[in-house]
Amino acid sequence: MARICELTGVGPRKGSIIWRSGKSKKSGGIGMHITAITKRKFMPNLQRVKALINGEVRYIRVSTRALKKGLVTKAPKRTWKKPEAAKAKS
């Protein structure tokens, strides 16, 4: 399953880890030097949310940024009980 937000389309981004050594000029050294650059990915913070989409309730994977913006209409709480559970109690 792809790590993509179903509402905004945000997916993994490319980036890099930069390794530095040395003492900065500000603190009396000759300056920092880059010794290695390693590729990495920035993953979106996806949450599985029960949402109301086109009048039906279903689970979607949404980024937390979309949740904060209010792009998701949360599903109403269920008030009815399943028929099997009601029969078992009586």
Residue pairs with C-beta under 8 A, 6 or more apart in sequence:
1 61
2 11
3 11
3 12
3 43
3 44
3 46
4 10
4 11
4 44
4 61
5 11
5 44
5 46
5 61
5 62
5 63
5 66
6 60
6 61
6 62
7 60
7 62
7 63
7 66
7 71
7 72
8 62
8 63
8 65
8 66
8 71
10 44
10 63
10 65
10 66
11 44
12 41
12 42
12 43
12 44
13 41
13 42
14 39
14 40
14 41
14 42
15 39
15 40
15 41
15 42
16 37
16 38
16 39
16 40
17 37
17 38
17 40
18 34
18 36
18 37
19 34
19 35
19 36
19 37
19 38
20 32
20 33
20 34
20 35
21 32
21 33
21 35
22 29
22 30
22 31
22 32
22 33
23 29
23 30
23 31
23 32
24 31
24 32
25 31
44 63
44 65
45 63
45 64
45 65
46 61
46 62
46 63
46 64
47 61
47 62
47 63
47 64
47 67
48 59
48 60
48 61
49 59
49 60
49 61
49 62
49 67
49 72
49 74
50 57
50 58
50 59
50 74
50 75
51 57
51 58
51 59
51 60
51 62
51 72
51 73
51 74
51 75
52 73
52 74
52 75
52 76
53 60
53 73
57 75
60 72
62 71
62 72
66 72
